Amino acid sequence: MFAKNLEIVRGQIAQAAARSGRHAEEITLIAVSKTHGPEAIMEAVDAGQLLFGENRVQEARAKMPLLPSRVRWHLLGHLQSNKIRQALPAFERIHSIDTLSLARDVNRIAGELGLFPKVFLEVNVAGESSKFGFTPDALRAAMEELLALDRVSVDGLMTIPPFAPEAESSRRSFARLRELRDRLANEFRVPLPELSMGMSGDFEVAIEEGTTFVRIGTALFGERRGKAWKPVASEID
Ligand SMILES: *Cc1c(COP(=O)(O)O)cnc(C)c1O
């Protein structure tokens, strides 16, 4: 089932890219494996998918030793400061740097661990009070300090638009994230090449609006299981 879904999603990525005059290779597919166990992820690996996204450090760390070392992981969910030390060696990228103080902590701990993490800054473009992320104004105010961090490399921006059943409803948020990136890149003279936006319901719109990373769970794995995967829970399932 994963292999078939992967073929469909890759086809949709290629078509959305072609429609907007882009190359499909500019877009990296992250298979979002939160709640799914190592067997489901292994099926994805066998189908040729090697990059996975997870929301929780502990859930992801429990799966990692059960999967081949060629598998790569991105952290998509909110990172608590007390999990940074566990997260940094495990994830190739963190998409969810959502405050200046978290960025400072990540930078300090990366120094202690001898690492140079690649991160995206999460932006709450629609200003939803329930969401993590910098507001566009807060990000602009923090940008100089973020770019001066000696360990952390800021490669781009990430957003999760307000939930809506229609893919088109996300277009405004995606366009605003791209415009914000363009403004910041220009003002602070940094490339900020990456955009992380687009999930199962709206990734084609995100591609049309310039994303470079799509984060797709349901369209690849099917419906999510109720809660985080745990080694013990899976044994009594
Ligand atoms: C769960 C999640 C996704 C994937 O969502 P789907 O709608 O299942 O594709 C993408 N990004 C983040 C941050 C998520 O938490």
The ligand as a MOL file (V3000), in Angstrom:
LIG
                    3D

  0  0  0     0  0            999 V3000
M  V30 BEGIN CTAB
M  V30 COUNTS 15 15 0 0 0
M  V30 BEGIN ATOM
M  V30 1 C 1.2390 15.4520 10.9510 0
M  V30 2 C 1.9820 16.5320 10.2450 0
M  V30 3 C 2.1030 16.5330 8.8460 0
M  V30 4 C 1.4510 15.5180 7.9460 0
M  V30 5 O 0.0640 15.6880 7.8980 0
M  V30 6 P -0.8460 14.8990 6.8390 0
M  V30 7 O -2.0460 15.7510 6.7130 0
M  V30 8 O -1.1250 13.5570 7.4210 0
M  V30 9 O -0.0790 14.8040 5.5690 0
M  V30 10 C 2.8640 17.5370 8.2910 0
M  V30 11 N 3.4740 18.4930 9.0260 0
M  V30 12 C 3.3760 18.5150 10.3640 0
M  V30 13 C 4.0580 19.5800 11.1300 0
M  V30 14 C 2.6140 17.5500 11.0110 0
M  V30 15 O 2.4930 17.6050 12.3400 0
M  V30 END ATOM
M  V30 BEGIN BOND
M  V30 1 1 1 2
M  V30 2 1 2 3
M  V30 3 2 2 14
M  V30 4 1 3 4
M  V30 5 2 3 10
M  V30 6 1 4 5
M  V30 7 1 5 6
M  V30 8 2 6 7
M  V30 9 1 6 8
M  V30 10 1 6 9
M  V30 11 1 10 11
M  V30 12 2 11 12
M  V30 13 1 12 13
M  V30 14 1 12 14
M  V30 15 1 14 15
M  V30 END BOND
M  V30 END CTAB
M  END
